[in-house]
Amino acid sequence: MNKKDSRLQRARQTRARIALQGAVRLAVHRTNTHIYAQIIAAAGDRVLASASTVEADLRKELKSGSNVAAAVAVGKRIAERAKTAGVETVAFDRSGFRYHGRVKALAEAAREGGLKF
């Protein structure tokens, strides 16, 4: 099993636990160049809100899409959009990534923005 398969296996285990809870989830995906966040409905069939470093207005503000500052900006933005969608409580789905660095920064910024998880 390679590194990617191990991460995907961890992600499946987490998503199975979240599905049993029946909670709305905040899914995070991290690449070498960008970070993405989505608020996904409890049924898993709809994206209620999304934010990423790929968005044009956010790219103008940031020097790079692959640092902690970019993750904080995305975390704040996803919290704002979740509130406008009427979501306050979520389950954090880190997609098998370690809770460290950019993933941790996004989670803490989302908490500061008002999301509870």
C-alpha positions as CSV (number, residue, x, y, z in Angstrom):
1,M,0.0,0.0,0.0
2,N,1.4,3.4,-1.0
3,K,1.1,6.7,0.7
4,K,-2.0,7.8,-1.2
5,D,-3.9,4.5,-0.6
6,S,-3.1,4.8,3.1
7,R,-4.6,8.3,3.2
8,L,-7.7,7.3,1.3
9,Q,-8.2,4.4,3.7
10,R,-8.1,6.8,6.6
11,A,-10.5,9.1,4.8
12,R,-13.0,6.2,4.3
13,Q,-12.9,5.3,7.9
14,T,-13.5,8.9,9.0
15,R,-16.4,9.3,6.5
16,A,-18.0,6.1,7.7
17,R,-18.0,7.4,11.3
18,I,-19.4,10.8,10.2
19,A,-22.1,9.1,8.1
20,L,-23.2,7.1,11.3
21,Q,-23.5,10.4,13.1
22,G,-25.6,11.9,10.4
23,A,-23.8,15.2,10.6
24,V,-23.0,17.9,8.0
25,R,-19.3,17.6,7.3
26,L,-16.6,20.1,6.5
27,A,-14.4,18.3,4.0
28,V,-10.8,19.6,3.4
29,H,-8.6,18.7,0.5
30,R,-5.0,19.7,0.3
31,T,-2.7,19.7,-2.7
32,N,0.8,21.0,-3.2
33,T,-0.5,24.3,-4.7
34,H,-4.0,24.8,-3.2
35,I,-6.4,24.0,-0.4
36,Y,-10.1,23.4,-0.8
37,A,-13.0,23.2,1.8
38,Q,-16.6,22.1,1.3
39,I,-19.6,21.9,3.6
40,I,-21.4,18.8,2.5
41,A,-25.0,17.9,3.5
42,A,-25.6,15.0,6.0
43,A,-26.9,12.8,3.2
44,G,-23.7,13.4,1.2
45,D,-25.6,14.4,-1.9
46,R,-25.2,18.2,-1.9
47,V,-22.4,20.8,-1.4
48,L,-23.9,23.6,0.7
49,A,-20.9,25.9,0.6
50,S,-17.3,25.8,-0.7
51,A,-14.2,27.9,-0.6
52,S,-10.7,27.4,-2.0
53,T,-7.5,29.2,-2.9
54,V,-8.4,28.8,-6.6
55,E,-11.1,31.6,-6.4
56,A,-10.0,34.7,-8.3
57,D,-10.6,37.3,-5.6
58,L,-8.7,35.2,-3.0
59,R,-5.8,34.6,-5.4
60,K,-5.3,38.4,-5.8
61,E,-5.0,38.8,-2.0
62,L,-2.6,35.9,-1.4
63,K,1.0,35.5,-2.4
64,S,0.7,31.7,-2.5
65,G,-2.2,29.2,-2.3
66,S,-0.1,26.7,-0.5
67,N,0.8,28.2,2.8
68,V,-0.8,28.6,6.3
69,A,-1.9,32.2,5.5
70,A,-3.9,30.9,2.5
71,A,-5.4,28.1,4.7
72,V,-6.5,30.7,7.3
73,A,-8.2,32.8,4.6
74,V,-10.1,29.7,3.3
75,G,-11.1,28.8,6.8
76,K,-12.6,32.2,7.5
77,R,-14.3,32.2,4.1
78,I,-15.9,28.8,4.5
79,A,-17.2,29.8,8.0
80,E,-18.9,32.8,6.5
81,R,-20.5,30.9,3.7
82,A,-21.6,28.1,6.1
83,K,-23.4,30.7,8.2
84,T,-25.2,32.2,5.2
85,A,-26.2,28.6,4.3
86,G,-27.6,28.2,7.8
87,V,-25.0,25.7,9.1
88,E,-23.4,26.2,12.5
89,T,-22.3,22.7,13.6
90,V,-20.2,20.4,11.4
91,A,-18.1,17.3,11.6
92,F,-14.5,17.9,10.5
93,D,-13.4,15.6,7.7
94,R,-9.7,16.0,7.1
95,S,-9.7,13.5,4.2
96,G,-7.0,11.4,5.8
97,F,-4.5,14.3,6.0
98,R,-2.6,14.8,9.3
99,Y,-4.1,17.5,11.6
100,H,-1.1,19.6,11.2
101,G,0.1,22.7,9.3
102,R,-2.4,23.9,6.7
103,V,-5.2,21.6,7.7
104,K,-4.9,22.6,11.3
105,A,-4.8,26.3,10.3
106,L,-8.0,26.0,8.2
107,A,-9.8,24.2,11.1
108,E,-8.8,26.8,13.7
109,A,-9.8,29.7,11.4
110,A,-13.2,28.0,10.7
111,R,-13.7,27.7,14.5
112,E,-12.8,31.4,15.0
113,G,-15.3,32.2,12.2
114,G,-18.1,30.6,14.2
115,L,-18.3,26.9,13.1
116,K,-18.6,24.4,15.9
117,F,-16.9,21.0,15.6
